[in-house]
Amino acid sequence: MQPEVNYWLKVLSTLQMRSTAFRAKTFVNNSSMRSRLYRLLARIGASVGVVCTPIAIFDIVGYPASVIGTSMEPTLEGGDSRWWKRDVVWLSRWGLHSPQIGEIFTFISPEEPDKQHIKRVTAREGDIIRPRRGPALISIPEGCCWMESDNPRNSKDSNFYGPVSRGLLRARATHVIWPPARWQAIETKLPQNSSAIVPDEGPSFFDPFTPFSSFDDFFDDPPKL
């Protein structure tokens, strides 16, 4: 009887040892998996940070952009077909809610939402202006700006499509950062050919801003892009 008892004790001892070894192996495997999982999550987090940080900077601070076209010459040069010969400007995301006269902004075109224009603010809400073309006087509506090109001979601006809502503004051009020979802060001085702001002399009897739908009727020959 004693040998049989000893046999079963050995069996139980062997099973216990195997169970302990299995649990230890499982613990090691789980620890290894957790370690690999942590490393994977760390890499994913680093990758997300690398991608999101520039996006956040572009969305909050600003970004560079190349000027295309001659509508803002001579202030901004963008008529050359070679990109390295065109001005690259720094576009700041600050100051969109309080644009000042003379500042240059990029904005979504009121007529072509898939395009952005870059123009100078020449009048703000409440101002009365005498535009280059169209009606004799225009009152700028609330929440809008009058945007004009520095080069009136090659322009499609507020003289063509009317005041621009502040909600369409995307960035403010503050500096020319390329080419090196043209590094400079962009001046906010209005060109001499800008639409004149009429001094406020009290109540007047002219009609306020003409509706967008009929704005083109004032032009005999609307300017081309």
Summary of the structure (lengths in Angstrom):
residues: 225
radius of gyration: 33.7
end to end distance: 108.7
largest distance: 123.8
contacts: 590
relative contact order: 0.14
helix: 36%
strand: 23%
